[in-house]
Amino acid sequence: MKEEDMIEVGSIVRSKYTVERHRARIGIVIQMREGAYVDQPLAQVFWPHCRDTGWVEAKDMEVVSANT
């Protein structure tokens, strides 16, 4: 993962996966923590389209806009 693509709190991220007939989900990272495996952090993401939060593996997300 390149340094400019590092996920951090405040980043806007998009899921690398799409569900049939749906666009990729876009959310805002609100918290980071270590995952169950080495070098696989988890990100808590706020999903504005459904007004909910959830934990995702950082490797499954890509940065749309970094927190600067």
N, C-alpha and C positions, 0 to 999 in steps of 0.2 A: 504494500500500500504506500503510495507516494505521500510525502509530508503534507502537500496541499489537499489531499483527499482524506486526511485524518478526521474522523468524526469526533466532535466535542460538543459540550453543552452549548446550545444556541444555534447549532447548525441546522439548516433545512435539508432534509434527506428524502430520498425516494427509494421505494422497494425495488430490488433488481428483478422481482418476479411480478407478473401480471396474472390476474384471474380472467378467465374467459369473458370477453366483451366488456372488460373494465380497464380503465387506465391504471397506471402504477400509482400506488398510494404515496402521498406526500405528507410529511409530518415535521415536527420540530423536536429536536433532542432536548429533553429536560433533565436527564440524569444519566450518568455512566457508572458502570461497576464491572468488576472482574467476573468473567464467566466461569463455568465449570472446568474449562480446559485452558491451558497456558496460551496466551496471545489470542484469545477469542473473547473480547469484551462484549458486554451486553449494554444496550442503550434503551432507556425508557423514552418512548416517543409519544408526543401528543398528536393525535390525528384530528385536525380541525373539522374535517367533513362529517365525522360522526361524534365529535366532542367527547372522545374517550382517550385513554392512555393504554400503552401496552409495552411489554419488554420484547425486544428483538435482538438477534445476533447482529453485531455491527458488520460482519462480513456479508450479510445479506442486504445491506443498504449502500447507496451511493450518495455522495454529497452533491446537492444541487447548489447550495449557497453556504459558504463557510462563515462562521462567526468571526468578524474582524474587529 
